[in-house]
């Protein structure tokens, strides 16, 4: 799904993930739903804050197999700023920002940054969790 590169777009992306996972059998208060929603929120916020190009949207893709033991939920957020690659850093205790990718790295089984697929310019930041 495509969202405007605004705070509202990031908020709608987070809500979409939570609602879609609930529809797919992962209730709102379940660990997989809460974790995937938090990761999507951080990735969407980064796309808006660091990957924004005026007039360009960011894309979110969510995939999850039918509910069964150990399926992988994958969250992908793509933006149009290929030159601004995210870097994992540890924020100081007084810092007001800079913890998003650290949270993603701690919650996800795997995560990475890759070029966008096809002819589109930009990058995709993705994360996977196992829905146990």
C-alpha positions, 0 to 999 in steps of 0.5 A, a space after each residue: 500500500 502507498 502512503 503520503 510521506 507525512 506523520 499522518 501517512 506513517 500513522 495510517 501505515 501502522 494502523 493498516 498493519 495492526 488491522 490486517 494482522 487481526 484480519 489474518 488471525 493475529 488478534 490486536 493484543 497478540 505478541 505478533 500483532 504488537 511486535 509487527 505493528 511497532 516495527 512498521 511504525 518505526 520503519 514508516 516513521 523513518 521513511 517519513 523523517 529520513 527518506 522523504 522526497 517532496 511529492 513522493 510517497 512511501 510504500 508498505 508491504 506486509 506478508 504473512 502466511 495463514 496462521 500456523 506455528 512459526 510463520 514469518 511475518 515480513 514488513 517492508 517499507 520503501 522510500 525514494 531516498 537511496 542515498 540516505 541509508 539507515 544506520 543502527 546506532 545506540 542513542 544516549 540515555 538523554 537522546 530524544 530520538 535515534 532508538 527506532 532501528 535499535 528497537 527493530 534490531 532487537 524485535 526482528 529475527 532479521 532485518 536489512 536494507 536493500 535497493 527497491 525492486 524494479 525501476 523505482 529509485 530508493 531503498 527498502 528496509 525490511 524486517 521479519 518476525 516469527 509469529 509464535 
